[in-house]
Amino acid sequence: MTAPVSGRAWVGGAVVPIEQACVPVLDRGFLYADSVYDTVRTYGQRPFLLGDHLDRLRRSAEQLWIPVPWSDRELVEIVDLLLEDWPAGEASLRLMVTRGEGGSGLAFPEPTRPRLVVLCRPATGVPVELKEQGVALARPDGADRRDGRVPADVKSGSYLTNVLTLRQARAQGGFEGLLRAADGTWAEGTTSNLFAVRDGGLHTPGMQGSILPGVTRALVLALAAAAGLAVREEPLDDAALDSADELFLTASIKEVVPVVRLDGQPVGEGTVGPVTRRLQSLFGDAVTQLQGDGAMRLRERYPQAVSWA
């Protein structure tokens, strides 16, 4: 199989060049963002912790009453098919399940016939120099997490708040923008989880309905605990961010990204801190150790990660 550099897609039961992939305009994912998705990247051209991503996809779908009739084995086979003869470089795979077509207006279709689309594209990631030098973070005004209709721990296709928040953050000079939780504290980035470092320990918002439980977040917390670092899940308000010794972000595609400026002001010494550096190193080691089994789940190696997944 030969794939264009731009990628390929699995849709309608077949693999096609991504430029040719399409869904009907009456699909509810297109009409109403009535869908869920998850994104997994490869290392060594093998999907990393795909099992955890499939678990999160199913949790998201269950909360929105979207059936996912495909077994893990079927989904793994589709991913493997998309990665077959993949050109040089790593890939990013986005698995999407929509509610399909039908329904009277906004009402659910009965029966529901969900649609699966999987996109496979070159993984862009974060440039190496930004991981070494750090990035700027912004707190846009009015960046509320969501309106409460879609739970924060659901990875749905309804992303307009995140899109607009990132646009405002970029206008303020930020690489990433933060979103507020319902209580006014800072929950997470538009596509990342948020960590603060204080006195050598990690502080990060908990999963009480305010954040998307990131797979990379769970891995970093497990690595930190195994390394003897203190870990606290707690709300982060403005004072907690302004007084932090270090800040960093995590995400499957971004990995571990240091933050050296917040709203134009230096974080700590204004350079990448030692705890963030250590976690970047531990993360890299974990990738090397775990990348062999593409469908692996964190709990198979780090039982303590279950509470953070």
HUZIVEN-V21869 format. One record per residue. N is the residue number from 1. RES is the residue in three letters. PSI is psi in radians with two decimals (999 if undefined). OMEGA is omega in radians with two decimals (NA if undefined). D_LAST is the distance of its C-alpha to the last C-alpha in whole Angstrom. Layout:
# HUZIVEN-V21869
n	res	psi	omega	d_last
N	RES	PSI	OMEGA	D_LAST
N	RES	PSI	OMEGA	D_LAST
This chain:
# HUZIVEN-V21869
n	res	psi	omega	d_last
1	MET	2.30	3.12	35
2	THR	2.30	-3.10	36
3	ALA	2.47	3.03	34
4	PRO	2.75	-3.11	35
5	VAL	-0.56	-3.08	33
6	SER	-0.33	3.05	31
7	GLY	-3.01	-3.13	29
8	ARG	2.93	-3.08	29
9	ALA	2.61	2.98	28
10	TRP	2.02	-3.13	27
11	VAL	2.40	-3.14	29
12	GLY	0.42	3.09	31
13	GLY	0.18	-3.11	30
14	ALA	2.72	3.04	32
15	VAL	2.25	3.14	31
16	VAL	2.76	2.99	33
17	PRO	2.48	-3.00	33
18	ILE	-0.49	3.12	31
19	GLU	-0.36	-3.12	34
20	GLN	-0.08	-3.10	35
21	ALA	2.38	3.13	32
22	CYS	2.76	3.03	32
23	VAL	2.75	3.13	32
24	PRO	2.55	-3.14	34
25	VAL	-0.30	3.12	34
26	LEU	0.04	3.06	34
27	ASP	2.34	-3.07	30
28	ARG	-0.39	3.03	28
29	GLY	-0.66	3.10	26
30	PHE	-0.73	-3.07	29
31	LEU	-0.72	-2.96	31
32	TYR	0.17	-2.99	28
33	ALA	0.59	-3.08	25
34	ASP	1.32	-3.01	24
35	SER	2.89	2.99	21
36	VAL	2.80	3.12	17
37	TYR	2.93	2.99	16
38	ASP	2.66	-3.09	14
39	THR	2.29	3.11	15
40	VAL	2.51	3.11	15
41	ARG	2.91	3.12	17
42	THR	2.71	2.89	19
43	TYR	2.27	-3.04	21
44	GLY	0.48	-3.13	24
45	GLN	0.46	3.01	24
46	ARG	2.40	-3.14	21
47	PRO	2.43	-3.07	18
48	PHE	2.10	3.12	15
49	LEU	0.74	-3.14	12
50	LEU	-0.63	3.13	13
51	GLY	-0.75	3.12	12
52	ASP	-0.67	3.13	8
53	HIS	-0.65	3.09	10
54	LEU	-0.67	3.08	12
55	ASP	-0.78	-3.12	9
56	ARG	-0.67	3.08	8
57	LEU	-0.77	-3.13	12
58	ARG	-0.67	3.10	13
59	ARG	-0.76	3.12	11
60	SER	-0.81	-3.10	13
61	ALA	-0.70	-3.13	16
62	GLU	-0.70	-3.12	16
63	GLN	-0.41	3.12	16
64	LEU	0.17	3.13	19
65	TRP	0.65	3.05	21
66	ILE	2.05	3.13	21
67	PRO	2.54	3.06	21
68	VAL	1.52	-3.03	20
69	PRO	-0.14	-3.12	22
70	TRP	2.34	3.11	22
71	SER	2.84	3.06	20
72	ASP	-0.70	-3.13	18
73	ARG	-0.75	3.13	21
74	GLU	-0.72	-3.13	23
75	LEU	-0.69	3.08	20
76	VAL	-0.71	3.13	20
77	GLU	-0.66	3.10	24
78	ILE	-0.76	3.11	24
79	VAL	-0.79	3.13	22
80	ASP	-0.67	3.13	24
81	LEU	-0.73	3.13	27
82	LEU	-0.53	-3.11	26
83	LEU	-0.09	-3.12	26
84	GLU	2.23	-3.13	29
85	ASP	0.57	-3.14	32
86	TRP	2.36	3.13	30
87	PRO	2.96	-3.11	32
88	ALA	2.49	3.13	31
89	GLY	2.94	-3.12	28
90	GLU	2.83	-3.08	24
91	ALA	2.70	3.00	23
92	SER	2.23	-3.12	21
93	LEU	2.24	3.12	20
94	ARG	2.00	3.13	19
95	LEU	2.12	-3.07	18
96	MET	2.37	3.02	20
97	VAL	2.08	3.08	21
98	THR	2.91	3.09	23
99	ARG	-0.02	3.12	25
100	GLY	-2.68	-3.10	28
101	GLU	2.85	3.01	31
102	GLY	-3.03	-3.07	33
103	GLY	2.70	3.09	33
104	SER	1.77	-3.04	36
105	GLY	-2.19	-3.12	35
106	LEU	-0.23	-3.10	32
107	ALA	2.55	3.12	32
108	PHE	2.51	3.01	29
109	PRO	2.50	3.09	31
110	GLU	2.00	-0.04	32
111	PRO	2.82	3.09	31
112	THR	2.28	3.08	28
113	ARG	1.56	-3.06	29
114	PRO	2.74	3.12	25
115	ARG	2.38	3.09	26
116	LEU	2.27	3.05	24
117	VAL	2.29	3.09	24
118	VAL	2.13	3.12	23
119	LEU	2.40	3.10	24
120	CYS	2.00	-3.07	24
121	ARG	2.82	3.07	26
122	PRO	2.37	3.12	26
123	ALA	2.18	-3.14	23
124	THR	-0.83	3.12	25
125	GLY	-2.92	3.12	22
126	VAL	2.31	3.13	23
127	PRO	2.49	-3.09	27
128	VAL	-0.69	-3.09	27
129	GLU	-0.54	3.11	29
130	LEU	-0.58	3.07	27
131	LYS	-0.51	3.14	24
132	GLU	-0.63	-3.05	27
133	GLN	-0.38	-3.12	29
134	GLY	2.89	-3.09	26
135	VAL	3.01	3.08	26
136	ALA	2.53	-3.13	27
137	LEU	2.51	-3.12	25
138	ALA	2.62	3.06	26
139	ARG	1.49	-3.10	26
140	PRO	2.58	3.07	28
141	ASP	2.46	3.05	30
142	GLY	0.34	-3.10	28
143	ALA	1.22	3.12	25
144	ASP	2.53	-3.03	23
145	ARG	-1.05	3.06	20
146	ARG	3.05	-3.09	21
147	ASP	0.04	3.12	23
148	GLY	-0.22	3.13	21
149	ARG	-0.73	3.07	22
150	VAL	2.08	-3.11	19
151	PRO	2.54	-3.08	16
152	ALA	-0.45	-3.10	14
153	ASP	0.20	3.07	11
154	VAL	2.21	3.12	13
155	LYS	1.47	-3.05	13
156	SER	2.99	3.09	17
157	GLY	-0.05	-3.13	20
158	SER	1.62	-2.95	22
159	TYR	0.26	-3.03	21
160	LEU	-0.65	3.09	25
161	THR	-0.76	3.14	24
162	ASN	-0.72	3.13	22
163	VAL	-0.83	-3.10	25
164	LEU	-0.62	3.10	27
165	THR	-0.75	3.11	25
166	LEU	-0.69	3.11	25
167	ARG	-0.75	3.13	29
168	GLN	-0.69	3.13	30
169	ALA	-0.74	3.13	28
170	ARG	-0.63	3.09	29
171	ALA	-0.45	3.11	33
172	GLN	0.13	3.10	32
173	GLY	0.21	-3.11	32
174	GLY	2.55	2.98	28
175	PHE	-0.63	3.14	26
176	GLU	2.70	3.09	23
177	GLY	2.66	-3.12	23
178	LEU	2.63	3.10	21
179	LEU	2.50	3.14	20
180	ARG	2.62	2.98	21
181	ALA	3.05	-3.11	19
182	ALA	-0.50	-3.12	21
183	ASP	0.08	3.09	22
184	GLY	-0.16	3.07	24
185	THR	3.01	-3.11	21
186	TRP	2.20	-2.99	20
187	ALA	-0.90	-3.00	16
188	GLU	3.04	3.02	15
189	GLY	3.08	-3.12	17
190	THR	-0.53	3.07	19
191	THR	0.67	-3.08	16
192	SER	2.78	2.99	14
193	ASN	2.68	-2.99	13
194	LEU	2.37	3.08	15
195	PHE	2.48	2.95	16
196	ALA	2.59	3.08	19
197	VAL	2.24	3.10	21
198	ARG	2.24	-3.13	23
199	ASP	0.65	3.07	25
200	GLY	-0.07	-3.13	23
201	GLY	2.79	-3.13	20
202	LEU	2.44	3.05	17
203	HIS	2.27	-3.12	16
204	THR	2.54	3.12	14
205	PRO	2.48	3.11	13
206	GLY	-3.12	-3.02	11
207	MET	0.51	-3.12	9
208	GLN	0.98	3.05	12
209	GLY	0.12	-3.07	13
210	SER	-0.27	-3.06	14
211	ILE	2.82	2.94	11
212	LEU	2.15	-3.11	10
213	PRO	1.71	-3.07	6
214	GLY	2.48	3.08	7
215	VAL	-0.74	3.09	6
216	THR	-0.64	3.05	9
217	ARG	-0.84	-3.12	8
218	ALA	-0.71	3.13	6
219	LEU	-0.77	-3.14	9
220	VAL	-0.71	3.11	11
221	LEU	-0.69	3.10	10
222	ALA	-0.73	3.12	10
223	LEU	-0.71	3.13	13
224	ALA	-0.78	-3.13	15
225	ALA	-0.72	3.13	14
226	ALA	-0.49	3.14	16
227	ALA	0.01	3.09	19
228	GLY	0.22	3.10	20
229	LEU	2.45	3.07	19
230	ALA	2.41	-3.12	18
231	VAL	2.23	3.10	15
232	ARG	2.23	3.02	15
233	GLU	1.99	-3.05	13
234	GLU	2.79	3.11	16
235	PRO	2.56	3.08	18
236	LEU	1.93	3.10	19
237	ASP	-3.06	-3.12	23
238	ASP	-0.75	-3.10	26
239	ALA	-0.66	-3.13	27
240	ALA	-0.65	3.12	24
241	LEU	-0.73	-3.09	24
242	ASP	-0.49	-3.10	27
243	SER	0.06	-3.09	28
244	ALA	2.52	3.04	25
245	ASP	-0.63	3.13	26
246	GLU	2.69	2.97	23
247	LEU	2.57	2.99	21
248	PHE	2.86	-3.12	19
249	LEU	2.66	3.06	16
250	THR	2.57	3.05	14
251	ALA	2.76	-3.08	13
252	SER	-0.74	-3.14	13
253	ILE	-0.69	-3.10	17
254	LYS	-0.48	-3.04	18
255	GLU	-2.21	-3.14	16
256	VAL	1.99	-3.02	17
257	VAL	2.05	3.12	20
258	PRO	2.55	3.04	22
259	VAL	2.12	-3.10	23
260	VAL	-0.19	3.08	27
261	ARG	2.43	3.12	29
262	LEU	2.02	-3.08	27
263	ASP	0.69	3.08	30
264	GLY	-0.12	-3.12	32
265	GLN	2.57	-3.12	32
266	PRO	2.51	3.01	31
267	VAL	2.12	-3.08	28
268	GLY	-2.14	3.12	29
269	GLU	-0.02	-3.14	32
270	GLY	0.21	3.10	31
271	THR	2.93	3.13	30
272	VAL	2.21	-3.04	27
273	GLY	2.90	-3.06	26
274	PRO	-0.61	-3.14	26
275	VAL	-0.75	3.10	22
276	THR	-0.76	3.10	21
277	ARG	-0.77	-3.11	23
278	ARG	-0.73	-3.13	22
279	LEU	-0.58	3.03	18
280	GLN	-0.74	3.14	19
281	SER	-0.77	3.13	21
282	LEU	-0.65	3.11	19
283	PHE	-0.79	3.11	16
284	GLY	-0.72	3.10	20
285	ASP	-0.71	-3.13	20
286	ALA	-0.67	3.10	17
287	VAL	-0.79	3.14	17
288	THR	-0.68	-3.09	21
289	GLN	-0.53	-2.98	19
290	LEU	-0.20	-2.94	17
291	GLN	-0.20	-3.06	18
292	GLY	-0.70	-3.09	21
293	ASP	1.84	-3.02	19
294	GLY	-0.52	-3.08	18
295	ALA	0.22	-3.06	15
296	MET	2.65	3.06	14
297	ARG	2.61	-3.08	10
298	LEU	-0.70	-3.05	9
299	ARG	-0.31	3.11	9
300	GLU	-0.41	3.12	13
301	ARG	-0.58	-3.10	13
302	TYR	1.52	-3.12	11
303	PRO	-0.54	-3.12	11
304	GLN	-0.25	-3.11	10
305	ALA	-0.25	-3.09	6
306	VAL	-0.70	-3.10	5
307	SER	-0.24	-3.12	6
308	TRP	0.01	-3.05	4
309	ALA	999	NA	0
